[in-house]
Amino acid sequence: MSLILDDKELAINPNPRVPIVIALDTSGSMTGPKINALNKGVNLFLDTILADEITRFSADIAILSFGPHVNKVLDFGDAENIKLRALSAGGGTPMGAATLEALSMLEDRKKQYKKNAVTYWQPWLVVMTDGAATDGGLQYGNGSNKVKEAAIKTSKLIQDKKLIMFSIIIEPGTSDELATFGGRIAPLDGVKFEEFFQWLSQSVSVVSESTPGTGFTLPDPQSWTSIDW
């Protein structure tokens, strides 16, 4: 699904936006309980966003899956039209390519906002993965290292306060590669995907109730991780 932010859409919904891309690892190692719990969590997130009178008009959500390829599961658009197919697991972990695609989508979306004089909050990127990338990384040899390329870009955007990034480690993943991206990192306790996405929806709500350009305090993440942000 690909929706264009045009004058008609703006007339219906002129609210400030929170652009969010969620990149989800769907590689072979996610097979079984993890992919099932991930599907439940994502659907809970979308249902919660839609049920809230503020976030349903401000959250601008796109979802990518990576494994074996990078797939656009949900494009930016009106939350009222969200229809999500079930995610399935298989293949490798092209995390670098997924991150680069997410950054490109966010940049294009910001251009659309500016063209249509739409106010927006600092873009968000959420990456969830349970293993090492297969398109680059700390031990990657010769060839295109997409993880390194992505890490350089995310780190610069975060430093310039043009991106908020959350890297979520699904067991048995580690923080080694994710640490190079420069965002906030936290391990997911077990398969608490629903708890994480509930926290994410609450966080989006907090941002939506603030004024673009001002500060905000995120909810306590202790329901799904041992890390205290």
N, C-alpha and C positions, 0 to 999 in steps of 0.2 A: 504494500500500500504506500503510495507516495502522494502527499497532499501539498499543494502550493499555498503559501501564505499570500493571499491576494487581497484586494480592496474589499471584496464581499466578506471574506473571513474576518477581516479587521473590524468591519462594521458590526458584525455579530459579536465578536469578542475582542475588544480593544485593550484588554488587561495587560499589564506587564507580564513578561514570561520568565520562567526558569527553564532554560534549555538543559536537558539531561540526556546523555548517552550511556546506556548500560551495556557493557561488553561481557558476554557470558561464555565461559569455557564449556564446550560440549564435545570435547575430545573423548576417545575411547575409554579413558580412565574414569570418566564420569558415569559410566554405565551402572545401572542398578538403582539403589536407594538414593544416590546423590542426584541423578537427573530427575527422578520422580519428585524429590523434595524441592529441587530447583523450580520445576514447573509449577508446583503449588505456591511457592513463594512469589514468583513473578506474577501469577494471576491474582494473588492476594494484594500485591502492591498496586496493580492496575485498578482493581475493584475499589480499594481504599482511596486512591487518588480521585476516582470518578465520583465516589460517594460524598466527598468533601466539597462544599459549595465554593471554597476558595481555590483549592488545588485543581479542581476539574477545569477551571478556566485559566490557570496560570502555569501549570506544569506542562512543559512541551517535551515529550518523551520519545526517544528512539532506542531501539534495542538491536544489538548485533550478537550473533553467535559465532564462535570460532572453533572449528573442528568438524571435518578436516579442512574446510574452507571458511572464509569470512562471509557470512550471510546477513543481509539486512532483514531481520525478522519483523521489525516495526519501524516505519519512518516517522519523522516529525509530522505532526498534524493535530487536528482536533481530537481531544480525548474521547469525545462522544462516539467516534467512529472506530475505536480500538477493537480489533478482532485478532487474537493471538493464536497461532497454531502451536501445538505441543512441540517442545524441543526434544530431539533425540541425540544420543551420544555415538561418537565414532570418529576415527582418524586421529590426526596429530593435533598440535596446539599452536596455531599461527597467531600468537598473542601480539607480536610486534605489528603485523599487518592489520590486525583488528584495532589496535590503538591508533595507528595512523589513519585508518578509515574513520574512526570516531572523531578524531581531531579535525579532519577534513569536513565532516558533516556539521560539526559545531561551528566552524568558520563560515561555511556556506549559510548556515541558519542565522548567524549574527549579521551577515550581509543583507539577508532578507529583512531582518528586524530594522536595520538602519535605513534601508530603502523605503520601508513603510512607516518610519517614525515610531516604531514600537520600542518601548522601554523594556530592558531585560536585566536580570541579575547575572552575576558572574556564572558562566557555564560550569556544569558538573560533568565529570567522567567517573564512572564506576567500573572497575575491572575485577571480575571474580575468576579465579583459576586454581586448579589443584595440582599443577605440575609445571615442569620447565618448558619454555617455549621451544618450538621446533623450527623457528625462522630467525634465530639469533639468540644472543644471551652471553653469559660470562665465559662459557667454554666453547663458544661458536668458532669454527675455523674460517677458512676462506669463503668468500662469497658475500652476498648482500646480507648485512646484519640489521634486520628490521627492528629488532628489539632495541639496539643501540640508537638507531635513528629516531625511534619513537621516544626513547628516554631523554634524548637531547631536547626534543621539542616540548615534551610535557614539563620537564624541569624548568625550561625557559619561561613557558606560559605561567607556571605556578609562581615562579620568582617575580614575574611582572604583574602578578595578581589578576591574571586573565583566565585562570582555570582553577577549579577546586577538584581534586582527584582523590578517590578512595580506592585503595587496592585491598581486596579481600582474599585472604588465603584459605582455600578449602583443603582439608587434610587429604593427602600427605604433602602438599605443597610447602615451599619455604619462601622466606622473604628476600632471598639473595637477588633475584632479578627484579622483583617488584620495587626493591629499595632504590634502584637506579632511576625510577620514574619521578621521584621527588614528592609524591603525595603522601597522604595518611595511609598507614598500613595496619591491618588488624587480622588476626586469625579468626575464622569462623569456628565456634565450638560445635563439633560433631556435624550434624546436618540441620542446624538451626537456620535454614533458609527463610522460613516464614517469619521468624523473629527478626532476622536482619531486614527483610523487606518491610516489615511493620515499622521498624525504626527508620528506614529510609523514607517511607511515606510521611512519618511524623516530622522528619527533618525538612522535607520539602514544604510541609505545612508551615513550619517555623519561618522558613525563608520567605514564603509567599505572603506572610503577614507582616514582614519587615518592609522597609523602604529601600529600593535599589541603591547600592552605594554605601549603605550603613552596615554596622555589625550585627551579629546574631549569635545565639548560643544554641548548639545542637543538643538534642536529648541525650540522656545517659545511654551508652551502648551495651551496658552490662547484661542485657537479656540475651545477647548472642555472642559476646566475646569477653575475654579476660582483660582486654586492653581498656584503659581509661583515657579517653580523649578529653 
